[in-house]
Amino acid sequence: MLEDPTTSTVDEVLYQAINARASDIHVHLQQQGLIIRLRIDGVLQLFQEIPADQAIQILARFKILANLDVSDARLPQDGKCAVVLAIDDTEKAVDLRFATMPSVHGEKLLIRVLDTAQHFLSLDTLGLSPVQEAVLLRLMQMPYGLVLTTGPTGSGKTTTLYALLATIDANQRQVITLEDPVEYSISGIVQAQVNPKIGFSFEQGLRAMLRQDPDVMMIGEIRDRPTAQIAMEAALTGHLVLSTLHTKDSISSIVRLREMGIDTYLLTAALTAVLGQRIIRRLCVRCRVVDLPTQQEAMLFDQIGKKVATLWRPGGCPACFNTGYYGRVGIYEICLISDAMREGIVKNYSLSQLFGIAQQQGFMPFLVDGIEKVVAGLVSFEELMRIID
């Protein structure tokens, strides 16, 4: 029996996307047809254009997979499904999260690809320097305090939190998470998921967590003052609390929490450290090419005390789809909340003043960590400049 062409097309899109390591599949219905783009290593790439006479059927097939209402294109919908595909003679199980949004010319569909067979990344695979890794391991042994990871959407904050949780012995310490949504199931710990539709918010979930005798609490995101308040109070009452915050760098988190209305005494007493991070494309080791630094690059290297004779540029080969990049690695900065920093918070110092205090104590910003990876041949100078704002 011949397979339906629509089903074949959808299956092929999913196969190719997963084989290409795409994290997201963008499906956009427009007047000329269906535009499909893949986000690979954080960058969108055009994958396929489907003619208008096939577009509606293809979009409907995607919605059927997610058990969405095919007849309703007026309201946003969310759904999910699990699929198993044979890739390189190996069965790969993935979870697909679907979200639709109505637009002028038709629905926009986003499919988030979550590899359920993926092993959780450990700290030593994230791209942390030995010093940074040692600092984080020491923080995870603390009995209480608030440790934040910060950065823009898609910068790997949740992945870092999972890697931090993996360093904790869940047999000796009760670990509970509250997420939106739970992206990966972790053996040995209690994971809960917020559900705004029934009124189960981060604030309510946090209060419930505190009644479960936790030692370590992971909160998917601090979004508002009530959540921040409870997280800090928990950090002061014998709990190690891990969470994320949307700010551009680590030190900006202090200013953001102040702007949320968190009392100074609570902020200075609870906040222990902030890990700022970005995620950057790795150079493809199969096709990277060696080159001389430009005058601008040499000047920047000199400013941070680096003498660089050669560096690596992106090439292009079939393995990396001719992009010159394959995979991603993090660049990091860690701001430890010292007594001097606490004094600056109490005195309502500006962001630049707090940055000055951190530098006096050996704070290494993103740029320094990124340049180290450029020198090591992990990333290109061009990619670093694209990521650093």
C-alpha positions, 0 to 999 in steps of 0.5 A: 500500500502506497503511503499518503504523499502528505504523510511522507512529506511531513515524515521527511521534514521531521527526519531531516530536521532531527538528523540535522540536529535542529532544535526548532522547526518553523512552519509558516503558511504564507500566500505563496505556500508553506515556508519551513525553516530549521534552527540549527546551532541557534541560527535559522536556515531555510529548509524547504518551500512547499507550494500553496496547493499542498500547504494546507494539507501539510500544516493539517498533518502536523496539527493532527500529530499534535492532536490539535484542532485542525479546523481552528486557525483563529486561536493559538494552540499547544500540543505535543507528541513523541516519535521514534525515527531510525537515524544512522541505523539507530532508533532515536526517540524525540519529544515534539512540542507544538505551538501555533499562532494565527497570522495575516496569511495563515497559521505559524507553527513552531515545533520544538525538538527535544531529544529524550535519549540525550544524556544530560550534559555534565559541567565539564562538557559545557565549556566552562574553564577549570576555575569556573567549574570549580567555583560552581562545584563549590557553590553546589555544596553549600547548604543554602543560598540563591544561585542564578543563571542569567542570559537571553532566551536560548542561551542554555540556562536550563541546560546549565541548571540540569548539569548543576543538579547532576552534581548533587547526590539526590540520595542524601539531599532532597531535590525538587524542581518547579519548571514550565515546562519540564523539558527532561525527566531526571531520575532521583529527583522530584519534578513539578510543572506549573499549570496556569490554566488551573491556577498552579503558578510558580508562586503556588508551586514554591509554597507547596515545595517548601512543605516537602522538606527540600534541601535543594530547590530549582525554579525554572524562572524568576518572572516576578516579585512574588516568585523572587521574594519566596525564592530568597526567603527559601534561600535564607531558611536553609535551602539551596535555591537555583533559578534563572533570570532574563538579563543581559549579563550577571551583574545586571541581575542585581539591578533587575532584582532591585527593580522588581522591588526586592528589599535590599536586606533580603537581596544582600543576604540571600543572593550568593552568585550569578552565572551569566552565559551565552551559547555560541556556535563551535567551529567545525573541526573538519573544515576550519581554516587557519588565518592571520588576525586582522588589525582590529582583532590584534588590538583587542587581543593586546588589550587583554594581554593575548599575543595571537599569531594565528586564529581559526576561521569557518570553512564549509563542508557537508558535515556542517551544511557548509556553515563552518560551524558544528555544535555549540559551546557556552561562554560564561562569567561568574559574579560572586556576591562578596561583602564589597558587592553587598555594600555596593548594593546597600548603597544603591550603586549603579551598574557601572559601579558594581561592575567596577567592584567585581573587576577589582575582585577578579571578575572575568567578563564574557569577552575574556572567556570568549577570547580564550575560546577563540585562541583555543580554536573552539570559536571564531572571532566573528561569531564571538562578536555576533554574540557579545552585545 
